[in-house]
Amino acid sequence: MPPQLRTLSSTKPTTTDNPSPEPPSSPTPPPPATPLDARHFLFPLVEALSGRRPPRQLAATFTPRALTTVTEAATPTQTRLGRYRLCHVSPDAAELAGTLHLPTKVRAFAARVERRGSRWHCTEFHLLP
């Protein structure tokens, strides 16, 4: 036998004093957040990894821990950005994953980007072997 749907009555008490009450005013919504542009992080990152940009220039958008990983991996070689994916895990956090094409091999990377105030910061960066 299929389940039967039934209508539930309201649990709010009804008031007969004011026949047309105004709905409660909702607070004004916050301004829309700036969406994450992955290229804002990836293009300077590839330049730093290939030696065309000093890694310290990324200090404004990369945390010290992520910047250390970039600095250690930087080598003066031709590096190109391959395909990448962006996944918003919450309104204030996103994860990036993709590939970097080096002259002799392809390496995968993963990064976490979080919103702090009105700006996005790379908090984690991992370059796989």
N, C-alpha and C positions, 0 to 999 in steps of 0.2 A: 504494500500500500504506500503510495507516495506521501511525503510529508505535506502537511497542510499549513499554509501561512495564515497568521491571524494578526490583526491590527492591535497594537498596544495603545492604551490610553495615555495621555500626558500625565506626568507626575507633578507638574506645576499646578499650584492652586490658581484658579481663575479669579480675576477681580471684576466686579461688576460696577465699581465706582467710576472707572474711566473706560468707556467702551472702545476707544481707539488709542491705546498707549503707543508712544513713539518707541521705535526699537533703540536699544542702548547704542550709544555712539562708540564705534571702535577706534582704537588709537591709530594715528596715521602710520602707514607702513613705512619702514625705513627706505632710504633711497636704494635703487637697485645696485647691487654689488658689481664691481668691475670684473668682467669674466677673465679667466686666465688665458693668456696668449702664450702657448708653449714655445713659440719661436723666440719670445723675449728671453727665455732661459737657454734654449738649445743653441742658437747661433753664436752667442758669446762663449758658451761652453765649448763648442767645437773649436772656435778660434783659440781659446786658452789651452785646450788639449793638444792642438797642433803647433803651439809655440808662436802663433801670430799675435797673441795678446797676452800680456802679463796676467797670471791668475789673480793677483791682488786687485785687479779692476772689477772682479766679480764680488768683492766684499760687501757691496751695498745690497745685493740680492741673495747671497749665499751665506749660510751660517758658517762659523769657523770650522765645525766638524766636516761639513760638505766641502768647504774650500780646501781643507787639508787633503782630502781625497783627490780633488782635481789637481792640486799642485803636485802631488806625488805621481800622478799618472801622466802629467804633461811631458811630451817628447816632441822634438822638432821634426815631425813627419807630416806628410800630406794626409789629413784626416777629413773624411766626408761623413755627413749625417745621412743615415739610411732611413728606413721607415721607422715611424714612432707612433705610439698610441697614448692618448690622454684619457684618464678616467677620473671623473669627479666623485670622490668617495663621500663628500659632504659639501655643503655650501662654502666651507672655508678650508677645504683640503682637496688635493688632487694628486694623482700618481702618474708618472710618465715612465714609459718603457720603450726601448728601441734598440737600434744597432748603429755602430760607428764603423765605417769602412777605413781600415788602415792599409798601407801598401801590401802587407803580407798576410793579413788576416782580418776577420770581422769580429768585433767585440760587442757584447750586449751591455746595456746600462739600464739602471732603474733609479728613479728619483722620486722624492716626495716633496710637494710644494704646498705650503700653508699660507693662508692670509693672516697677516698681522696688521691690524688697523686697516688701512686702505691699500696696502701693498702686499704683493706676493713674495715669499722668500723660500728658497730651496733649503729645506732642513736636512734632507738625507740625499746622498748621491753614492751609488755603488756601480763600479765598473767591473764586470765579470771577466775572468781570464779568457 
